[in-house]
Amino acid sequence: MWCAPLRRKATEFTHLNVYAVGFTEADSRSVPVGYGTLIPDAHAPISGVLHESDVHASPRAPEGHRLFRLMSPVARGATDEDVKRSLRTYLCEAEPVVFENIGERRIPSYPPGYMASLEVSNPNFTRAGWFYSGVSITHVVAEAERIADAF
C-alpha cells in the first residue's frame, strides 16, 4: 500500500504559517458553528479558518470556549500582527484569549489534470491517502465537475 505521492516537487505544496486562536463562546457567538471558511482573496493575510472545537468530538477547547486554526500562506508575507488584525474581518470583533503561531506546514496543491496524472497501471500497489482519494482530492474533483456541469 502506498500512502504518499511518489514524485512531488517543492513547488507542488503551499507553505503555511498555522495559528491557534481561541475565543470565549460569548465573544464568538457571531461565528456560525461549522467546519470552517476558505478565504480566496490573495491579498488577505489568511487563506482559511478551521473551526477545531466545532468539528472534533474530542474537546479541543476548555468549556465555554471555541478554538480555531488559521492558515496564512507564507507567500502572502503576513506578519503575526497582520494575521491577528485580520481576525476582526474574518472571524469576530473580540480580542482572542489565545493567539499563537503553532508552526509551519506544507500542504499539497492539486493543479488541473492532477487526477489524470496518477499512475494506476501498477497492480502491485494499492493507493490510499489524501493525495489519491482523500478529502482534498475528492473535493477538488467534485467541485470541478459541478462547475463544468454549470456550463
Backbone bond lengths (Angstrom), bond angles and torsions (degrees), N, CA, C in turn:
res aa  C-N    CA-C-N  psi(-1)  N-CA   C-N-CA  omega(-1)  CA-C   N-CA-C  phi
1 M - - - 1.448 - - 1.526 107.01 -
2 W 1.310 117.22 133.00 1.456 121.79 179.90 1.523 108.34 -116.26
3 C 1.344 118.40 121.98 1.461 122.12 -173.48 1.523 112.90 -116.68
4 A 1.295 117.43 24.35 1.464 120.07 178.00 1.520 108.76 -149.07
5 P 1.330 117.55 153.05 1.464 119.70 177.62 1.522 110.72 -63.15
6 L 1.306 115.61 143.12 1.460 119.95 -179.99 1.523 112.27 -79.27
7 R 1.307 117.39 -38.03 1.460 120.01 -171.26 1.529 110.92 -131.28
8 R 1.302 118.14 68.84 1.462 121.09 178.94 1.523 109.14 -100.63
9 K 1.330 115.99 133.42 1.463 121.59 177.28 1.523 108.62 -97.40
10 A 1.327 116.46 159.00 1.468 121.02 -179.49 1.525 111.40 -57.67
11 T 1.338 117.62 -30.81 1.463 120.81 -179.33 1.526 112.56 -72.87
12 E 1.326 117.19 -9.03 1.453 121.35 -179.71 1.527 112.43 -94.18
13 F 1.325 115.66 20.33 1.459 122.18 177.83 1.522 109.25 -131.93
14 T 1.321 116.31 151.07 1.455 121.97 172.10 1.521 107.41 -102.34
15 H 1.322 116.25 126.11 1.461 122.38 -179.40 1.530 108.19 -89.16
16 L 1.339 116.61 122.51 1.463 122.25 -174.44 1.524 112.54 -123.50
17 N 1.330 115.96 146.96 1.455 122.15 161.17 1.523 105.60 -93.43
18 V 1.335 116.35 135.32 1.459 121.24 -176.83 1.535 108.66 -115.38
19 Y 1.333 115.34 134.97 1.461 121.81 -176.82 1.521 110.34 -122.65
20 A 1.333 115.56 142.73 1.464 122.00 169.07 1.521 106.53 -101.22
21 V 1.334 115.77 127.76 1.459 121.12 -178.18 1.519 108.23 -132.58
22 G 1.324 115.74 128.36 1.453 120.21 -179.42 1.519 111.81 -123.65
23 F 1.318 114.71 144.79 1.465 122.84 177.38 1.523 108.50 -134.30
24 T 1.311 117.05 158.62 1.458 119.22 169.53 1.529 107.34 -70.97
25 E 1.322 116.50 155.69 1.465 119.95 176.91 1.520 110.63 -59.85
26 A 1.313 116.64 -38.78 1.467 120.13 -179.92 1.527 111.05 -62.83
27 D 1.336 117.15 -44.00 1.469 120.26 -178.88 1.523 112.68 -70.50
28 S 1.343 117.05 -28.05 1.470 120.13 -176.28 1.528 112.37 -102.19
29 R 1.318 117.10 17.41 1.466 121.70 -178.58 1.537 112.03 -58.00
30 S 1.322 117.89 -29.78 1.469 121.05 -178.62 1.538 112.54 -75.38
31 V 1.330 117.18 -12.50 1.471 121.25 179.60 1.521 107.73 -87.77
32 P 1.349 117.73 115.49 1.472 119.42 -179.25 1.532 111.23 -59.32
33 V 1.311 116.29 144.08 1.462 120.86 174.55 1.518 106.99 -69.37
34 G 1.328 116.36 133.29 1.454 119.20 -179.30 1.506 111.80 176.45
35 Y 1.336 114.42 -169.47 1.464 121.45 -178.01 1.516 111.65 -76.35
36 G 1.324 116.46 -44.95 1.456 119.90 -178.25 1.508 111.78 159.22
37 T 1.314 114.89 -169.44 1.463 121.60 -176.22 1.520 109.93 -141.43
38 L 1.323 116.82 134.55 1.460 121.31 171.10 1.519 107.97 -95.03
39 I 1.316 116.39 143.04 1.458 121.95 -179.67 1.531 106.98 -122.14
40 P 1.330 117.91 96.06 1.461 120.69 -173.85 1.526 115.01 -79.73
41 D 1.313 118.80 2.98 1.465 122.64 179.63 1.529 109.71 -72.84
42 A 1.335 117.67 112.35 1.468 122.19 -177.44 1.521 112.75 -64.34
43 H 1.325 118.10 -12.85 1.466 121.21 179.55 1.527 112.11 -96.33
44 A 1.317 117.69 -8.30 1.471 121.39 178.99 1.525 109.02 -76.31
45 P 1.320 118.03 144.57 1.465 120.35 179.25 1.521 113.65 -67.93
46 I 1.339 117.42 -22.19 1.461 120.39 179.88 1.527 110.13 -122.16
47 S 1.331 114.98 151.12 1.464 119.53 -179.62 1.520 112.18 -107.57
48 G 1.330 116.87 -13.73 1.445 118.40 -179.84 1.510 112.75 -170.34
49 V 1.335 113.94 157.71 1.460 122.60 177.94 1.530 107.41 -131.95
50 L 1.312 117.04 125.98 1.466 121.76 173.24 1.523 108.14 -104.42
51 H 1.314 115.97 134.39 1.463 121.61 -179.96 1.528 107.82 -90.09
52 E 1.304 116.41 79.98 1.463 122.85 -173.13 1.523 112.97 -54.05
53 S 1.313 117.75 -49.71 1.465 119.44 -175.11 1.523 112.56 -77.08
54 D 1.324 117.87 -12.41 1.464 120.83 177.89 1.527 112.16 -83.28
55 V 1.327 117.62 -32.39 1.458 119.84 -169.72 1.521 115.48 -106.09
56 H 1.305 118.27 -11.93 1.464 120.13 -178.48 1.519 110.84 -103.80
57 A 1.320 115.44 137.83 1.459 120.50 -178.03 1.523 111.67 -70.30
58 S 1.325 116.87 -33.27 1.462 119.02 179.18 1.531 109.11 -78.31
59 P 1.309 116.96 148.04 1.470 119.02 -177.61 1.530 111.16 -65.29
60 R 1.303 115.94 125.57 1.462 121.90 178.81 1.514 111.52 -106.66
61 A 1.325 116.75 -13.62 1.460 121.92 -178.25 1.527 107.96 -143.26
62 P 1.327 116.63 154.04 1.468 118.73 176.95 1.528 110.62 -62.47
63 E 1.314 115.42 158.09 1.460 120.31 178.16 1.525 109.53 -53.84
64 G 1.330 114.89 137.20 1.464 120.35 179.79 1.514 114.23 84.26
65 H 1.338 116.99 8.42 1.463 121.51 -178.80 1.528 110.44 -132.90
66 R 1.334 115.65 162.58 1.463 122.35 174.90 1.517 108.76 -128.71
67 L 1.332 115.70 144.60 1.453 122.17 179.82 1.520 109.68 -116.60
68 F 1.323 115.96 136.57 1.452 123.21 178.50 1.529 108.80 -126.36
69 R 1.343 115.61 149.50 1.465 120.88 173.81 1.530 107.00 -115.74
70 L 1.314 115.66 126.67 1.467 121.52 -179.87 1.515 109.57 -109.37
71 M 1.335 115.90 142.42 1.453 121.70 175.56 1.526 108.67 -114.17
72 S 1.327 115.26 130.93 1.458 121.67 179.31 1.525 108.61 -125.65
73 P 1.343 117.92 108.03 1.467 119.86 -179.63 1.533 111.13 -60.43
74 V 1.314 116.04 127.84 1.470 121.52 179.96 1.528 110.35 -56.21
75 A 1.326 117.51 -35.81 1.471 121.44 -178.03 1.526 112.61 -61.44
76 R 1.334 117.82 -21.41 1.469 120.66 179.39 1.524 112.11 -79.87
77 G 1.323 117.78 -12.37 1.453 121.82 173.62 1.515 116.11 70.80
78 A 1.320 118.86 20.45 1.462 121.32 -178.16 1.524 110.99 -75.70
79 T 1.314 115.93 140.71 1.463 121.75 173.03 1.522 108.79 -87.44
80 D 1.331 115.92 169.96 1.465 119.91 175.77 1.525 110.25 -57.29
81 E 1.326 117.01 -39.89 1.471 120.75 179.67 1.525 111.46 -66.30
82 D 1.345 117.66 -38.30 1.472 120.67 176.51 1.527 110.12 -60.38
83 V 1.328 115.68 -44.23 1.464 120.52 -179.78 1.527 109.79 -64.27
84 K 1.326 116.83 -44.51 1.460 120.11 -179.05 1.535 110.85 -62.91
85 R 1.328 117.63 -41.52 1.477 120.58 177.54 1.530 111.15 -63.03
86 S 1.325 117.04 -34.51 1.468 120.70 -177.29 1.527 112.59 -68.56
87 L 1.333 117.71 -16.55 1.460 120.80 179.65 1.519 111.15 -57.37
88 R 1.324 117.04 -37.05 1.469 121.18 -178.73 1.528 110.98 -63.90
89 T 1.312 116.95 -31.30 1.467 121.33 179.28 1.522 111.86 -83.11
90 Y 1.326 117.25 -43.68 1.464 120.91 -168.97 1.525 114.95 -103.97
91 L 1.339 118.45 -8.21 1.460 118.77 -178.68 1.529 110.40 -131.53
92 C 1.313 118.33 -78.20 1.462 120.02 177.51 1.532 110.11 -158.18
93 E 1.293 115.70 165.34 1.470 122.84 -174.49 1.529 113.44 -74.22
94 A 1.306 118.51 -22.08 1.465 122.32 -172.67 1.527 111.90 -70.44
95 E 1.303 114.39 158.81 1.461 121.47 172.99 1.531 107.83 -77.73
96 P 1.334 118.79 129.10 1.464 119.19 -179.44 1.527 111.50 -68.77
97 V 1.332 115.96 149.85 1.465 120.37 174.26 1.525 110.57 -84.00
98 V 1.330 116.31 -19.88 1.468 122.95 174.96 1.516 107.43 -136.97
99 F 1.323 116.19 132.28 1.463 122.25 171.84 1.519 106.10 -146.82
100 E 1.344 116.31 109.25 1.452 119.37 -175.81 1.524 111.00 -144.08
101 N 1.328 116.01 131.60 1.458 121.60 171.80 1.525 105.46 -76.09
102 I 1.337 116.45 112.92 1.467 119.82 -174.20 1.527 112.89 -98.51
103 G 1.332 117.10 1.53 1.454 118.00 174.06 1.507 113.87 141.68
104 E 1.310 113.85 -176.93 1.461 122.42 179.38 1.521 108.84 -112.74
105 R 1.314 115.35 143.46 1.462 121.60 176.88 1.524 108.99 -137.28
106 R 1.293 115.07 160.76 1.465 121.72 172.22 1.528 106.57 -122.32
107 I 1.332 116.03 127.27 1.455 119.55 177.23 1.524 108.15 -115.45
108 P 1.321 117.09 145.80 1.468 119.51 -177.09 1.526 112.29 -69.53
109 S 1.323 114.71 147.35 1.465 122.50 173.24 1.524 107.45 -106.37
110 Y 1.330 116.39 146.95 1.457 121.18 -177.72 1.513 109.47 -124.11
111 P 1.335 117.74 94.74 1.464 120.56 -178.41 1.531 111.64 -72.44
112 P 1.345 116.96 164.76 1.468 119.70 176.18 1.528 110.39 -53.67
113 G 1.306 116.37 137.22 1.458 121.64 179.74 1.521 114.05 89.64
114 Y 1.316 117.61 -0.26 1.461 120.78 -176.60 1.533 111.76 -59.15
115 M 1.316 117.86 -47.24 1.466 120.14 -177.37 1.529 111.41 -59.84
116 A 1.321 116.77 -39.26 1.463 120.12 179.61 1.528 111.41 -68.05
117 S 1.345 116.30 -22.75 1.457 119.34 -177.47 1.523 113.42 -81.83
118 L 1.316 117.59 -10.66 1.462 119.95 -178.17 1.517 110.24 -72.31
119 E 1.294 115.42 128.58 1.453 121.04 -178.87 1.524 109.54 -80.75
120 V 1.311 116.31 120.20 1.463 120.52 179.67 1.526 111.29 -119.30
121 S 1.325 116.51 6.24 1.464 119.54 -174.63 1.522 113.90 -80.47
122 N 1.325 119.09 -11.13 1.454 121.00 -178.88 1.526 109.76 -93.42
123 P 1.335 117.79 104.06 1.467 120.58 -176.73 1.531 113.01 -72.99
124 N 1.327 118.43 -4.24 1.462 120.87 -179.88 1.526 112.67 -76.32
125 F 1.336 116.62 -9.60 1.461 120.50 -178.11 1.523 110.57 -122.27
126 T 1.307 115.38 141.21 1.460 121.92 166.38 1.511 105.10 -106.35
127 R 1.304 116.65 124.12 1.462 119.68 -175.31 1.518 110.29 -96.39
128 A 1.333 115.15 141.58 1.457 121.59 179.09 1.516 108.35 -151.38
129 G 1.304 116.36 162.36 1.462 120.65 176.42 1.509 111.83 113.36
130 W 1.318 114.58 170.65 1.462 120.27 -175.73 1.524 113.26 -63.11
131 F 1.326 117.58 -29.48 1.462 119.04 -178.89 1.522 111.00 -68.62
132 Y 1.335 117.11 -17.64 1.462 120.21 -174.53 1.522 113.37 -117.56
133 S 1.322 117.42 -44.84 1.459 117.95 -174.42 1.523 113.37 -145.79
134 G 1.303 118.01 14.57 1.453 120.46 -175.93 1.510 113.71 -85.25
135 V 1.306 114.55 -167.77 1.458 122.63 -174.80 1.520 111.98 -53.24
136 S 1.304 117.99 -50.80 1.460 119.63 -174.05 1.526 112.47 -66.50
137 I 1.322 117.97 -44.43 1.468 120.83 -179.28 1.521 110.66 -65.06
138 T 1.327 116.98 -51.37 1.459 118.32 -176.27 1.519 111.11 -64.71
139 H 1.312 117.47 -33.89 1.464 119.79 177.69 1.527 110.73 -67.52
140 V 1.325 117.53 -44.10 1.466 120.83 179.13 1.526 110.22 -60.17
141 V 1.332 116.45 -45.73 1.465 119.97 -179.32 1.526 110.62 -65.60
142 A 1.325 117.28 -44.90 1.466 120.32 -179.87 1.521 110.93 -60.94
143 E 1.318 117.77 -42.42 1.461 120.90 179.36 1.527 110.89 -67.57
144 A 1.320 117.47 -39.61 1.466 120.25 177.81 1.523 110.56 -62.33
145 E 1.324 116.76 -42.67 1.461 120.31 178.52 1.517 111.06 -65.80
146 R 1.325 117.15 -40.06 1.475 120.79 178.70 1.525 110.56 -62.59
147 I 1.318 116.55 -44.08 1.466 120.37 -179.67 1.523 110.31 -67.17
148 A 1.336 117.04 -42.36 1.465 120.20 178.61 1.513 111.24 -61.46
149 D 1.334 117.37 -39.30 1.460 121.19 178.59 1.532 111.89 -64.39
150 A 1.329 116.14 -26.04 1.479 119.87 179.98 1.522 112.01 -69.40
151 F 1.325 116.19 -20.25 1.470 119.92 179.64 1.495 108.13 -90.01
